[in-house]
């Protein structure tokens, strides 16, 4: 649609179509930047020893496998909503850095969760455990595969810093906060799974750290900072917290009731890893049999799903998601931005909460 038009201070006119074209143009540049960067790294390490490219290839494989690219998208939209110049160079490497950091998190997360599948393909540690076995190398195959994955994830973290260093230094404070929150949030997720104690508030904080801030709030602020604006900080914080929690809750529902063909991950992984999601926390408060079944080795996943449905919690989570999305969209109502960007971010809220294309 091109009917929504907003007058800008310099008398240019911004339409929905032009906003989307600009966003897509910048996101394509982000893709090219990531691939050019990784190609150069591969060529560099090939001159040292072909084996030195293994962790680079692992990172590149995950980047090339697709993904939703939410963090670069929110960074670019935050930048443009805050008045950033689409021709300025800083936002592209910054958005690329966010996706590279995400690659680090996913590779490490798969090791911690003992996940065998990511985006429909074997995970890094599984791939290299199999390589060790097939090559009849010495030592333990599982340890080798996990070592490769840890090092590949670390390399992606280094690369994310290299990419962000191409952006103006004004982003350093929020970039530092984002990375620290992600790592602490990951630890709290691991700790909560080990303790497996019902603590919905902790579950919500973990969701905020791992999804709300890391996926939405901080990338928006990175973009706005690159545009030289602080005026959208309050709106972006509320929008990021609420829509980010909705995003995580959708992941929880998909993890419980989705199938691996749609999610690209093993079905029921949260159950087998005892992840204390808000879904499970609420369900265990209503029916103690949920706790007993989750912690029973070799439990029947279908029986657990039926029990969860019987608690009524999945319906409550759906209603909670709807409320979070409305709050997030309402947070933009009075924000100083073009109406077009208010609408685009509102549409993004629906996309991440309901996995709409």
HELIX and SHEET records of a PDB file:
HELIX    1   1 UNK A   16  UNK A   46  1                                  31    
HELIX    2   2 UNK A   50  UNK A   53  5                                   4    
HELIX    3   3 UNK A   54  UNK A   64  1                                  11    
HELIX    4   4 UNK A   70  UNK A   81  1                                  12    
HELIX    5   5 UNK A   90  UNK A  112  1                                  23    
HELIX    6   6 UNK A  124  UNK A  135  1                                  12    
HELIX    7   7 UNK A  141  UNK A  164  1                                  24    
HELIX    8   8 UNK A  169  UNK A  171  5                                   3    
HELIX    9   9 UNK A  172  UNK A  195  1                                  24    
HELIX   10  10 UNK A  200  UNK A  207  1                                   8    
HELIX   11  11 UNK A  208  UNK A  217  3                                  10    
HELIX   12  12 UNK A  218  UNK A  226  1                                   9    
HELIX   13  13 UNK A  233  UNK A  257  1                                  25    
HELIX   14  14 UNK A  260  UNK A  263  1                                   4    
HELIX   15  15 UNK A  269  UNK A  272  1                                   4    
HELIX   16  16 UNK A  278  UNK A  286  1                                   9    
HELIX   17  17 UNK A  288  UNK A  294  1                                   7    
HELIX   18  18 UNK A  301  UNK A  311  1                                  11    
HELIX   19  19 UNK A  313  UNK A  330  1                                  18    
HELIX   20  20 UNK A  339  UNK A  354  1                                  16    
SHEET    1   A 2 UNK A   5  UNK A   7  0                                        
SHEET    2   A 2 UNK A  13  UNK A  15 -1                                        
SHEET    1   B 2 UNK A 117  UNK A 118  0                                        
SHEET    2   B 2 UNK A 121  UNK A 122 -1                                        
END                                                                             
